[in-house]
Amino acid sequence: MSTIDIDRVRAETPGCEKIIHFNNAGASLPPEPVYRAVTRHLALERRIGGYEAEERARDLLEGFYTSFAGLLHCDPREIAYVENATRAWDMLFYSVPLRKGDVILTSRAEYVSNYLAFLHRGRRCGAVVEVVPDDETGQLSLEAMEKMSDARVKLIAVTHVPTQGGLVNPAADVGKIARKHGILYLLDACQSVGQIPLDVEAVGCDMLSGTGRKFLRGPRGTGFLYVRRSLIDKLDPPFIDLHSATWIDGRSYEIRKDARRFENWESFVAGRVGLAAAVDYAMAVGLENICRRVKALARSLRERLAEIPGVAVCDLGVEKSGIVTFVKDEIERFCRELAAE
């Protein structure tokens, strides 16, 4: 079993010299290869122009798709670059055909932005969102999801790792339920990609969205999506442009046959180059190694927090992530008093 060369990784993360950074669930400290990839391309843009720099970076930009295919164990044609995780998720969600009375199953731990989109589609087309209750551990109840997965359900959309509660939802077990009932499955992997190894075939999801800035340690303003090849032609993007589609004549056009139908022409080129570098860096370190390290640090933090009087760890689920949540008596009391004023 290989291990991480911690001294080397820290040396390649200059931020470690000055701070102890706990906000990886927001945005991680990027390693030096990511920084160099972004700044090198920006310097090229400054010297020769944006379009010319993009053309010179063509091989690197194409490498983005093969890097993510390796990360998620899929085909490069199933990958698209999008400017952030929310927009990636939106592009997938809003492309799913839904009608009045169709049901979307989700979990209690869903992101607010995603839930707002459920309600938005409900107003537009009459689709209904139903929330799967949690089980006794705090993760979504697989038993309840199985019972709720009837013919009305057209989409299961859940968050793999929420931003609170330390929870890792049982994504692969959800995938088994979705496949059993022939239901489309959209997984929000915003927090899980980069800290947990992901194999989309093993998870069983049809669609997946994620970001670069969190545990992948890539640039802000970068995101990606995965969509199963057999599903691509059945999804109609909420908008298209001259990158995602070809104009044939005054009355017709043809949409791309790969996942890049969800991209648009203008993008943060330096960010895409940097995100590819972040994936390559994570793959070189090893996702299994990263996962073990993250879980060990989180477990140690939970144990030491629990020893402090007045502190309660709030993490849920059978499997726990690198996100640690807790409350402290004085802070909780202060918040209650502030709310009462």
Backbone torsions as a table, in degrees:
resi	resn	phi	psi	omega
1	MET	NA	121.8	-179.4
2	SER	-76.7	161.7	179.4
3	THR	-131.7	167.4	179.3
4	ILE	-86.7	136.6	171.7
5	ASP	-80.7	89.6	-172.9
6	ILE	-61.1	-41.2	-179.7
7	ASP	-61.0	-41.1	-179.7
8	ARG	-67.3	-45.6	-178.8
9	VAL	-62.0	-40.7	177.1
10	ARG	-65.8	-39.9	178.8
11	ALA	-64.1	-30.5	179.6
12	GLU	-86.9	5.1	176.6
13	THR	-124.7	87.0	-173.6
14	PRO	-55.6	-29.0	179.4
15	GLY	-59.3	-25.6	-179.5
16	CYS	-64.8	-19.1	-179.6
17	GLU	-70.0	-25.6	-171.9
18	LYS	-113.7	-29.4	-172.9
19	ILE	-136.9	161.0	166.2
20	ILE	-105.3	112.3	-168.6
21	HIS	-98.6	116.2	-178.6
22	PHE	-103.5	-0.3	-170.9
23	ASN	-101.8	42.3	179.9
24	ASN	-68.5	-24.4	175.7
25	ALA	-71.6	-15.2	174.3
26	GLY	-96.0	-61.7	176.2
27	ALA	-160.2	125.0	-178.0
28	SER	-80.2	164.6	171.3
29	LEU	-75.4	122.6	-178.8
30	PRO	-74.7	144.8	176.0
31	PRO	-76.6	164.2	-176.1
32	GLU	-56.5	-42.1	179.6
33	PRO	-60.6	-32.3	177.3
34	VAL	-70.4	-46.1	178.4
35	TYR	-58.2	-45.5	-178.7
36	ARG	-64.7	-39.4	-179.7
37	ALA	-62.3	-44.1	-179.3
38	VAL	-68.0	-51.0	-175.2
39	THR	-68.3	-31.9	177.6
40	ARG	-64.0	-41.3	179.7
41	HIS	-72.0	-38.7	177.1
42	LEU	-62.6	-37.9	177.2
43	ALA	-64.3	-37.6	177.9
44	LEU	-66.1	-41.5	176.3
45	GLU	-60.1	-40.2	-178.9
46	ARG	-65.7	-32.6	-177.2
47	ARG	-82.7	-41.6	-171.0
48	ILE	-122.9	-7.3	179.8
49	GLY	107.0	153.5	-174.1
50	GLY	-64.3	-46.8	-178.0
51	TYR	-66.9	-41.4	-179.2
52	GLU	-66.6	-38.2	178.0
53	ALA	-66.8	-38.5	178.4
54	GLU	-62.7	-40.6	179.8
55	GLU	-64.3	-40.5	178.6
56	ARG	-66.9	-27.3	-178.8
57	ALA	-91.4	14.2	-174.1
58	ARG	-53.9	-45.4	-178.9
59	ASP	-64.7	-40.0	178.4
60	LEU	-64.8	-39.5	-178.9
61	LEU	-68.2	-38.7	175.7
62	GLU	-68.1	-32.1	177.8
63	GLY	-64.3	-23.2	175.9
64	PHE	-54.0	-44.5	-175.3
65	TYR	-70.9	-39.0	178.1
66	THR	-71.4	-33.4	177.6
67	SER	-63.4	-47.2	180.0
68	PHE	-69.3	-32.9	175.8
69	ALA	-61.2	-39.7	176.7
70	GLY	-67.3	-37.5	-179.9
71	LEU	-65.2	-42.1	-173.5
72	LEU	-101.8	-1.6	179.7
73	HIS	61.3	56.9	-179.6
74	CYS	-142.6	-171.6	179.8
75	ASP	-89.7	139.8	177.8
76	PRO	-55.7	-27.3	179.7
77	ARG	-72.6	-7.3	179.4
78	GLU	-96.9	5.6	-175.2
79	ILE	-112.7	140.5	173.2
80	ALA	-134.5	149.1	174.7
81	TYR	-94.9	131.0	178.2
82	VAL	-135.5	157.0	-169.6
83	GLU	-70.6	-18.2	174.8
84	ASN	-165.7	169.5	-175.7
85	ALA	-67.0	-37.2	180.0
86	THR	-63.2	-45.4	179.9
87	ARG	-68.1	-35.1	176.1
88	ALA	-61.3	-46.9	178.4
89	TRP	-62.6	-43.5	179.4
90	ASP	-59.8	-44.9	-178.7
91	MET	-58.4	-39.0	178.7
92	LEU	-73.7	-50.7	-175.4
93	PHE	-60.8	-45.3	-176.3
94	TYR	-75.2	-9.1	176.5
95	SER	-88.7	-13.2	-179.5
96	VAL	-74.4	124.7	179.2
97	PRO	-70.4	120.0	179.4
98	LEU	-128.4	144.2	179.5
99	ARG	-124.9	173.3	178.8
100	LYS	-58.3	130.1	179.1
101	GLY	90.8	-14.3	176.3
102	ASP	-65.5	144.3	-175.5
103	VAL	-109.7	136.7	171.3
104	ILE	-107.3	121.7	175.4
105	LEU	-94.6	133.8	177.3
106	THR	-141.6	-179.6	-177.8
107	SER	-109.9	166.8	178.1
108	ARG	-67.5	-23.6	-174.8
109	ALA	-92.5	20.1	-176.7
110	GLU	-70.9	151.1	174.8
111	TYR	-64.4	143.5	179.8
112	VAL	-59.9	-41.1	179.6
113	SER	-58.6	-40.7	178.4
114	ASN	-65.9	-42.6	-178.6
115	TYR	-65.7	-36.5	175.9
116	LEU	-61.0	-38.0	177.6
117	ALA	-65.7	-37.1	175.3
118	PHE	-58.5	-47.3	-179.3
119	LEU	-65.3	-36.4	179.1
120	HIS	-63.3	-45.4	176.8
121	ARG	-64.8	-33.1	177.1
122	GLY	-61.4	-42.7	177.8
123	ARG	-66.2	-36.0	-175.6
124	ARG	-76.1	-45.6	-170.8
125	CYS	-125.9	-4.3	177.8
126	GLY	89.0	9.9	175.3
127	ALA	-66.9	156.0	-175.1
128	VAL	-121.8	136.9	176.3
129	VAL	-102.8	132.9	176.5
130	GLU	-124.1	134.1	-175.0
131	VAL	-99.0	123.9	177.0
132	VAL	-74.8	128.2	180.0
133	PRO	-69.2	163.4	176.0
134	ASP	-82.1	158.0	171.0
135	ASP	-89.7	-170.8	-174.2
136	GLU	-68.4	-16.4	179.2
137	THR	-89.7	-14.5	-178.6
138	GLY	103.9	-9.4	174.3
139	GLN	-86.9	166.9	-179.9
140	LEU	-62.2	142.7	-176.6
141	SER	-79.7	114.4	177.8
142	LEU	-67.4	-34.3	178.4
143	GLU	-63.7	-44.4	179.3
144	ALA	-67.3	-39.7	178.9
145	MET	-62.1	-41.4	178.0
146	GLU	-59.6	-44.3	-179.4
147	LYS	-68.4	-31.4	-177.1
148	MET	-84.6	-10.8	-174.8
149	SER	-84.3	72.8	178.7
150	ASP	-99.7	-170.4	-174.1
151	ALA	-66.1	-17.9	-179.5
152	ARG	-76.4	-22.4	-174.2
153	VAL	-78.5	120.5	-179.5
154	LYS	-110.1	-14.9	-178.2
155	LEU	-151.0	133.5	166.8
156	ILE	-107.7	121.3	-178.8
157	ALA	-130.5	110.4	-177.2
158	VAL	-133.4	158.8	175.5
159	THR	-94.0	130.3	-178.7
160	HIS	-68.9	-55.7	179.3
161	VAL	-126.7	107.9	177.5
162	PRO	-67.6	168.3	-179.7
163	THR	-83.9	0.1	178.5
164	GLN	-142.4	156.0	175.2
165	GLY	89.5	-4.4	177.2
166	GLY	66.1	7.5	-169.7
167	LEU	-77.2	141.1	165.4
168	VAL	-118.4	108.7	179.4
169	ASN	-69.3	149.0	-176.3
170	PRO	-75.1	75.5	-171.2
171	ALA	-60.8	-41.4	-178.0
172	ALA	-68.0	-36.5	177.1
173	ASP	-68.4	-35.1	174.0
174	VAL	-63.0	-40.2	178.3
175	GLY	-60.1	-37.8	178.3
176	LYS	-64.3	-40.2	178.3
177	ILE	-66.0	-44.0	-179.4
178	ALA	-61.0	-44.3	-179.2
179	ARG	-68.6	-38.9	179.5
180	LYS	-58.3	-38.9	-175.7
181	HIS	-101.4	4.1	178.4
182	GLY	65.9	38.1	-177.2
183	ILE	-106.2	136.4	175.2
184	LEU	-62.6	144.0	-174.0
185	TYR	-131.0	116.2	178.4
186	LEU	-110.7	120.7	-178.7
187	LEU	-110.4	124.7	172.8
188	ASP	-87.6	108.3	-176.4
189	ALA	-107.7	28.6	-175.0
190	CYS	-54.4	-42.6	-178.1
191	GLN	-96.1	-19.8	-174.2
192	SER	-87.1	-34.2	-177.9
193	VAL	-66.0	127.3	-178.0
194	GLY	102.9	-27.1	176.5
195	GLN	-111.7	-16.8	178.9
196	ILE	-130.2	130.0	176.2
197	PRO	-58.5	135.9	-177.9
198	LEU	-126.3	126.0	173.7
199	ASP	-123.1	108.4	-172.5
200	VAL	-63.2	-28.8	178.5
201	GLU	-71.5	-41.7	178.7
202	ALA	-68.4	-37.7	178.4
203	VAL	-69.7	-34.1	178.0
204	GLY	85.1	15.2	179.4
205	CYS	-82.4	149.2	175.2
206	ASP	-89.1	-27.2	-177.3
207	MET	-143.3	148.5	-179.7
208	LEU	-150.1	142.6	178.0
209	SER	-128.8	153.0	179.7
210	GLY	-162.3	176.2	-177.6
211	THR	-122.7	166.2	177.4
212	GLY	-94.9	-25.0	-164.5
213	ARG	-82.3	-13.8	-174.3
214	LYS	-89.4	-114.4	-172.1
215	PHE	-75.5	-11.7	171.9
216	LEU	-76.9	-18.7	177.0
217	ARG	66.5	32.9	177.7
218	GLY	-94.1	-174.2	-179.0
219	PRO	-72.1	154.6	169.6
220	ARG	-68.8	159.0	-179.9
221	GLY	74.6	25.3	177.5
222	THR	-133.2	143.8	177.5
223	GLY	-156.5	178.0	-177.8
224	PHE	-155.9	165.6	173.0
225	LEU	-142.2	156.8	173.1
226	TYR	-123.3	139.2	173.4
227	VAL	-141.7	132.9	-177.4
228	ARG	-61.2	134.0	-174.7
229	ARG	-55.8	-40.0	-178.1
230	SER	-66.9	-13.0	-177.3
231	LEU	-101.9	-19.9	-169.9
232	ILE	-53.3	-48.4	-176.6
233	ASP	-66.3	-15.6	-178.6
234	LYS	-91.9	-4.6	-178.3
235	LEU	-107.3	125.0	-179.0
236	ASP	-101.8	109.4	-177.7
237	PRO	-56.2	146.2	-179.8
238	PRO	-65.8	-22.7	171.5
239	PHE	-153.6	156.9	179.6
240	ILE	-134.8	164.5	174.3
241	ASP	-147.6	-167.2	-174.8
242	LEU	-73.4	-4.6	173.1
243	HIS	-90.6	-42.9	-176.2
244	SER	-84.4	-13.7	-178.6
245	ALA	-144.8	158.5	176.2
246	THR	-110.4	128.2	178.3
247	TRP	-80.6	120.3	-178.0
248	ILE	-92.5	-52.4	175.3
249	ASP	-157.2	-169.9	-174.9
250	GLY	-62.2	-14.5	-177.5
251	ARG	-124.6	2.8	-175.3
252	SER	-148.0	158.0	177.4
253	TYR	-152.8	167.3	179.0
254	GLU	-132.9	124.5	179.8
255	ILE	-82.7	146.4	178.2
256	ARG	-54.4	151.1	-178.0
257	LYS	-92.8	-4.2	179.1
258	ASP	-111.8	-176.5	-176.1
259	ALA	-66.2	-14.4	-179.3
260	ARG	-70.4	-2.6	170.6
261	ARG	-63.6	-15.8	179.3
262	PHE	-95.4	1.1	176.5
263	GLU	-91.1	170.1	167.7
264	ASN	-127.5	168.0	-169.0
265	TRP	-64.7	-46.3	-177.8
266	GLU	-86.2	133.7	179.5
267	SER	-154.5	168.7	178.1
268	PHE	-81.2	91.3	-173.1
269	VAL	-63.6	-45.6	178.7
270	ALA	-61.0	-35.5	177.6
271	GLY	-65.8	-39.8	179.4
272	ARG	-66.4	-40.8	175.8
273	VAL	-61.6	-42.7	179.2
274	GLY	-66.8	-37.4	179.3
275	LEU	-67.4	-39.7	175.3
276	ALA	-60.7	-40.0	177.6
277	ALA	-64.1	-36.5	178.9
278	ALA	-65.4	-41.4	177.9
279	VAL	-64.3	-45.6	179.4
280	ASP	-60.6	-38.3	179.6
281	TYR	-65.3	-45.9	179.3
282	ALA	-62.8	-40.3	179.7
283	MET	-66.0	-36.0	178.6
284	ALA	-67.2	-39.1	177.0
285	VAL	-68.9	-38.5	179.0
286	GLY	105.1	118.2	-177.7
287	LEU	-65.1	-35.0	176.9
288	GLU	-64.7	-41.3	177.5
289	ASN	-62.8	-45.4	179.1
290	ILE	-60.5	-45.1	-178.9
291	CYS	-60.2	-45.7	179.1
292	ARG	-62.0	-42.7	-178.7
293	ARG	-65.1	-46.5	-179.7
294	VAL	-61.1	-46.3	-178.6
295	LYS	-66.1	-37.7	179.8
296	ALA	-65.7	-43.9	178.5
297	LEU	-64.1	-42.1	180.0
298	ALA	-66.0	-40.7	178.4
299	ARG	-62.9	-43.0	178.9
300	SER	-63.4	-41.6	179.5
301	LEU	-64.3	-43.2	178.9
302	ARG	-60.8	-44.6	-178.4
303	GLU	-62.8	-41.8	-177.3
304	ARG	-75.0	-33.8	175.3
305	LEU	-64.7	-39.9	-177.9
306	ALA	-64.4	-19.8	179.8
307	GLU	-82.3	-11.8	-176.6
308	ILE	-86.4	124.4	179.0
309	PRO	-58.6	135.2	178.0
310	GLY	84.9	0.4	179.1
311	VAL	-109.8	132.9	177.7
312	ALA	-125.1	125.5	176.2
313	VAL	-79.8	134.8	-171.3
314	CYS	-110.0	10.3	-172.0
315	ASP	-71.1	147.1	-171.9
316	LEU	-120.7	172.1	169.4
317	GLY	93.6	164.2	175.7
318	VAL	-73.4	-48.0	175.6
319	GLU	-103.4	137.8	-177.8
320	LYS	-118.1	149.7	-175.9
321	SER	-96.7	-169.3	176.8
322	GLY	-83.3	1.8	177.3
323	ILE	-90.8	123.0	-176.6
324	VAL	-115.4	127.2	179.4
325	THR	-121.5	142.1	-179.7
326	PHE	-154.7	163.4	174.5
327	VAL	-125.4	149.9	176.7
328	LYS	-119.9	134.1	-172.0
329	ASP	-49.5	-51.5	-175.3
330	GLU	-62.2	-39.5	-179.9
331	ILE	-67.8	-43.4	179.8
332	GLU	-62.6	-41.7	179.6
333	ARG	-66.6	-40.0	178.2
334	PHE	-61.1	-43.1	180.0
335	CYS	-63.8	-39.3	178.3
336	ARG	-65.1	-42.9	-179.6
337	GLU	-65.8	-39.2	179.3
338	LEU	-64.9	-40.7	179.9
339	ALA	-67.2	-29.1	-178.1
340	ALA	-77.6	-19.3	-176.9
341	GLU	-74.3	NA	NA
